[in-house]
Amino acid sequence: MPSLGSSSAGIVNGESGASSAGKLFHAAEYIGRPCSRNIVSNSVQTSGGRGIAGTFSNLASFAKHYQTGEVIPDSLIAKLNKASKFNQGFVQTELLSASILDMDFHKLTTADGLDVNAFEAQSMEKMGMIPEIIVRYRPTFYNHIFTTGYAAGYYGYKWAEVLDADACSLFKEKGIFNQEVANSFRTNVLSKGGTEHPMTLYKRFRGQEPSIDALLRRNGITNP
């Protein structure tokens, strides 16, 4: 996949197609804000770049050289898979710390006399954050929670990843093109939107509540 405007071509240039698709579908999450952010995020991630399209074992079915038709080699897929797990401990920590800081701010009943830097430091100390990792967003530019409607809800990003990975694990177990699983996902999740409680919809599709295990495996934090 050559970069747009590039005269040189390769099977993958810079980032995988799955990663690019993930960014596209991440943007689509914002379309569904009138209903549950979690279920919308999970739906677009699972059906989009972060989920099924982002399954490395699936790359060979569509990732081909645009001139020669050569299928992406297994060695490159293995490298992409390995790279996707790099530094995930850091990534997960900075995201979770931002979520906790968000909720700590929105537990306050007044902001009178608040020293935001001291409050941030107190929150970081409480969660055991090491100095080498800082929170993803510092309070003075944490626009997500103060200006764009994410108040006490930034954790929705991480929760959607839990749902995404758990849902995708069923596709991987049954086969990513399994028609029965795909129809169940469409019928019980995609077509329902915010008409019922999200957990009710998810359990109807998955048969159980989501577990964090699939996300930990995908990020390389626990063994497959």
Secondary structure, DSSP 4 states (H G I P E B T S, - for coil): -PPTT-S---SS-SS-HHHHHHHHHHHHGGGGTTS-HHHHHHHHHHHSTTTTTT-GGGGGGT-B-TTT-PBPPHHHHHHHHHHHTTTHHHHHHHHHHHHHHHHHHTT-S--TT--HHHHHHHHHHHHT--TTS--SS-GGG-HHHHHSS-TTTTHHHHHHHHHHHHHHHHHHHH-TT-HHHHHHHIIIIITTTTSS-HHHHHHHHHSS---SHHHHHHTTSS--
